[in-house]
Amino acid sequence: MTGSAPARLRVHTREIDPVDDLLEYTDPTTPLVWLRRGEGMVGRGVVLRLDVDASSSEPRTAALARAWTALCADAEIDDEVQLPGTGLIGFGALTFDERSAAASSIIVPSLVIGRRDGHTWATSIHVHDDKDEDAAVRPISYGPYWSATLGPGALDPDGYEAAVRAGLEAIADGEVGKVVLARDIVGTIPEGSDLRRLPHELSAGYPDTWTFAVDGLVGASPETLVTARRGRVTARVLAGTFGRGADADEDAAARAALAASAKNLDEHSYAVHSVIEALSPHTTMLSADDAPFTLELPNVWHLATDVAGTLSDGSTSLDLVSALHPTAAVAGTPTAAAIEAIRRIEPFDRRRYAGPVGWIDDSGDGEWAIALRCAQFEAEAVGGVIPVAAHAGAGIVAGSDPETELLETRVKFRPIVDALA
């Protein structure tokens, strides 16, 4: 564990007058964002960060959960609002793979501005011995327009079709029943670019997704990994995708075809089973939809299943993240074999793509999504530009067609590529 916490934090949450645009209250080049349907939180500044890398002697999420619990137990918290997201919170971005060269991190900002249920609040967070007053709530104007330069990454379209064929061979050999394979797009943006432009465009264009920005990872995820709130646990499983039609008739046909697709229903059932299996030891009264429904997003149809239960063992949201990740929706099944296949077939480190992203509060409650439809920005510029990488993947099962899976990744790239243009 690096970035160990100071002995104690002092936290004060107070209600403030409504603000028009939450994104004006986060840092332009290092935004911290969690928004959905106009509600959520943004953070500014960094009081501390907890980082766990591949050298950890215990699983990364377990190490972060232990450190977070210790931090909260020693914090002095004055929360006058008492809503989800008030009090002490940390924004988290975790790696997909335990072996990743990237760190799994929780960042505690010095100022949080949030909005929920008709209330707007400000949370100031200090090291306990710091006698500074609560941070001033002032907007920061947006910087000038910018656009990214993008091109193929380590796995170009032909390479991706070859990767899908390798995945199908692993399935035929009995190594896995399903494996999720991704490809990458890489590029650069100008140094000093105002990254708030991305969550602004994504939250406007995809309001039903989780729009996030944490430690250079920015995106709009449609998939809730887990939400824990006052003893209630919920998750939404997405697996199985068709692109939207060009007109109403074509769109209706696409929706019907997805709902009847044996390949996509098979892929979806793997994902639902993995979530139920992971949550069952931690919950009672766990229930899931009998059949998936079709979830409409601006660019795709997804097969979706909602899962809900009552927490039975006092686990925090990070504990549940540890139990769930990686799901079959982003890795495959059996999990360990799918991860090994991904390591062998994909010629890159996914880093935080398809890993958990979200927030946790001092009670352990929180909201976590899977980092999809996202781009990862490097912390340091190189030659006046900042490197960026984006990924998109598809679930490969018996009967998958390489060209069709490539087309699915193109549809999934659309939100983040359009926002970067």
N, C-alpha and C positions, 0 to 999 in steps of 0.2 A: 504494500500500500504506500503510494506517494501522496504528497499534498495533505499530510495528516492535519486533523482539525485542531484549532486552538482549544484551550481548556473549556471555554464557555462562550456562548453567544447570547446576545440580548436582542429580543425581537418585539416589535410593536406594530400591530395592525390597526389602522383607523379608517373609518369611512370618509370618503372625499366626494367632491362634486363630480358628476359624470364627465367623462372625456369622450371626444368624438372618435378618435383613432388611437387605439391602444399601441399600435406599432410606432407612433411618434415618441413613445416613452421608453424604448429600448435602444441599445447601442447600434449605430448604423453598420459598423464593420464586424461586430461580434454579437448579433442579436440573440436573445433568449425569448422564445415564443412558444405558447401553447394555446391555440384558438380553435373553436368550432362554433359555427352558427353565430358568430359575433361575440361569443363569451369565452373567457379564459384568462390567461395571465401573460404578462411580459416581464422580463427582468432586465436590470441595468447594473453594471459593475459586478465585481466578484469579491465576496468576503473570503471564501475558501473554496477549494475543490478537492474532491476525493477521486483519486485515479488508481485503477488496478490494471496491471498489464499481464503479459503471458508468464512472467516470473512468479506470479502469486502461488503460494503453496496450497491454496484452497480455491474452489471455483470462484470466478470473479464476482458474480452477483451475490453469492453468499458473503464474500469479504465486504462488499459495499453495504449489504444489509446490516452486517454486524457493526460496521463503522457508523452508519447512519443512526442506528438505534442508540449507540453510545453518545453520539453528538446530541441527539434530541433529549436524552435523559438528563443532560447537564445544562440545557438551555433555559434561559429565563424568558418566558413568552407571555406577552400581554396582547391578547386577541380580542378586540372590541366588536368584531363582525361575525365570527363563528360560521363561516361558510366554507365549502370545499375550495381549497386553494388559498385560504387565509392562514395566518400564523407562519411558522417556519416551514419553508418548502425548498426542495432542491430540484433542479431540472437535470434529467439523466439521459445519457446516450450510451448504449452498451454495444459491444461488438457481437457480430453474428457467431464467430468461432472463438473458442477459448484460446486457440493458437495464434490469433490475429496479432499483427505487429502494432495495431492501434490499441489505445487504452479504453477501458470502460470507465465512465466518469459520471460523477454527480457534481453539479455546480450550484453553489449557494450565492445568489446575487445580493448586492447591498440594498437594492430597491426593487420591489415587485409592485406592479400596478395591475389590478384585476377587475373583472366585471362578471357578475353572475346574478341571476334572479332579480334584476332591477337595482342592484347595489354595485357601487364602485368603491374600491379600497386601495390603500397604499400600505405596504409593509416595509418597514425599515429594519435592516439587520446589521448589527455591529458586533465586533469582538467585545466581550463584556466590559473590559477596562477602558474601552474607547468612549470618551465622554461627549462625542459629537451629538448634535441634535438630529432628529429625524431628517432623512434626506428630502431635499426640496423636490416637488413634483413639477417638472418643467418639460415641455415637449422639445424634441430635436427635429428641425426641418429636414425634409428628404433631400438627399444629394442628387446630382445630375443623372440623367438617363445613361445606362450603359448596356452593352450586350456581350454575350460570350462568343468565343470562337470555339466550335466543337467539331470533332471528327471521330473516326473509329478508334476504339481502344485496343486492348490486347486480344479481344475476340471479336473480329469483324463478322458480318452476316454469314459468309461462307464458313468461317470458323465456328459460328454458333450452330449451324446445321450439322457440322461434323461432331460437335459436342453433344447434340441431341442424339445422334446415332450412337455415340459412345454410351450415353445414358440408357438407350434402348438395349444395348448389348448387356449392360449390367443387370437390367431387368430380366432379359432372356436367360441369363446365367443364374438367376435366383439370388443375386447379391442384394437387390432391393426390390420392393414392390412399387415404389414411387421415388423419384429424385427430382428436386427443383434446381434447374440450371439457369444461370444468369449470364448476360453479356454486358459489356461496358461501353460507354462513350466518354471521351476525355476532351479537355480543352482548357481554356484560360479566360479570366476576366481581368479588367484593368485593376491595378493596385489601388486600394482605397475605395473601391466600389461600395455603394450603400446596399448591403444585402437585404435590407428590409423590403426592397422592391419585390423579392420573390414571395415571401409570405403574404404580402399585400395582394399580389395577383392571384396566388393560389387560393387564398381564403375567399376572394371574390368569385373566382371561377368554379371552385369546388367547396362550397360552404358546408357540405355534410361530411367532409373529411376532417381528420385531425391535422391542422396546419401547425408545423413545428419548426423551430430553429434552436439547436443546441450544439455549441462547440463546433461550429462550422458545418453541421449537418442540417440541411434545409429541405423541407418537402411537405407533402400533403398525403397522409396515409388514410386509406379507406378502412383499414383493419384494426379494430380494437383488440389488443392482446388480452388485457384484463383491466377491469375497474374494481377497486375495493372501496366501499363507502359505508361506514357505520354497520359493519357486519354483513353487508350484502356484496356478493361477487357476481360480476357479469363479464361476458366475453362475446365477441362476434367473430365467427369463423368465415373467412372468404377463401374459396378455392373453386376454380372453374370460371372461365372468362370468355366472352364474345364481344367483339367491337360493336358499337352502335351502328344502326342502319342510316343510310343517307336520307331517307324520307320515312314517313310514318309507317307505311306498309312494310318496308324493308326492316325497320326497327322492330316492329312487332314480330316479324319472322325470325329475326336474330334472337329475340327474347325466347320465343317458343322453341327454337332449335337448341338453345343453351339448356333450357329446362328439361329437354328430352334427350340430351346427349349422354350416352352411356359412358363415354370417356370422361367427361367433365363430372358426372355424378360419381363415378368411381374415384376420381381425384378428390372430390369434396368429402366423400365418406372417410377417406384416410385422415383428412385434416380434422374433422369433427371428432372422430374416435380418439385422436391423440390429445385433444383438449379435454375431453371428458375423462380420459384415463389420468391425465396430470392433475386435474382439479379434484377428483373424487376423494383422495386421502385428506383433503383440507376442508371439505364442505359436507353439508347435509342438504337434503331436499334439492339435489342437483337435477336440473331438467334441461332438455334441449328440444328444439322444434322437431316434429316428426319427419318433416321433409324440408329441404332448403327452399327459400324464396329467392326470387330474382331481384337483386339490388340495382337500382338505376343510378348511374353516375354520368356526368356529361360526355365521357368518351367511351365507356364500357358498360356492359351488363356483367354482374357477378352472381354466382350462386352463393347464398349467405345463410347461415344458421346462427341463431342467438342461443346462448347457454347462460343459465343463471342458477345461483345456489346461495346458501347461507354459510358463512365462514364458521368453522367448528373448532379450530385449533389456535386461534390468535395470530395467525400468520399475517405479516405485513404484505403490502402490494409487491414489494421487492421479493419477498419469499415466494409469492405466487408466480412472479416473473421467472424466478429461478426454476420453479417446477415446470412451467409451461414451455420455456424457450429451449431449443428451437422446435416449433410445431411442424407438423407434416406439411402445412401450407407453405413454408419457406425453406424446408430442408428435405423432407421425404420420410419414408418409413421402410424398414426400421431406422430409427433416428441415427444411431451410431454408424450404421453401414452407409446411410445416405450422406452423412457428413464426410466420411472417408471418400465416397465417390465424388463429391463436390470438390474436395481438396485435390483429387487426382485429375479431374476433367477440366475445371476452371483454371485458367492460367493467371489468376490474380487473387489478391487478398480482398475479400468483400469489405473488410473493416466493419463499419457500423451499418452498412446496407443490410436490410432484412434482420437487423438486431432490434432489441427493445428501445423505445424512446418515449419519454413522458416525464412525470413528476411524482414526487412523494412528499407527504407532510409529516408533521411531528408525531401524529398518531399512527403512522404507517399506512394510512389510506393514500390512494393516488389513482392516476389514470395512465395507462401505458398502451401504446400502439406499436405496430411493427413498422420499422422505417422503410417504407416503400415510396415510389414516385418521388425520389429525393436525389439531391446532389451533395457531394462532400467537398468542401472548400478547404484547402490547406491553410494553416495558420500564418505561414510566412510567404511573402512574395518572392519570386525568382525572376530577375531581370525585368522588373517593373510590372509583372503580371502574377496573378494568383492561380495556381493549378486547380482544376475542378474535375471530378469524376462522377458520373451517374451510371446507375445500373438498372436493369429490368430483367425479370426472369419468367419462367413458365414451368408448370408442373408436368413432368414427363412420366407417363404410365404406359403400359402395354397398349399398342395401337396409336400412340402419338405419331404425328407426321412432322418431320423437321421443318418443312416450309411453313406449315400452319403455326407451329410454335414460334418461329421467327416473326411472323406477322403479329402474333400476340404481344411479343416484346415491343414491337414498334408502336402498338396502341398504348401500351403501358408507359412508354417513354414520353408520350405526347404532353402530359401536364408539365413536367419539369423542363422539357426541351422548349416548349412554347414560352414558358416563363423566362427562360434564359435568352431567348432570341432578341 
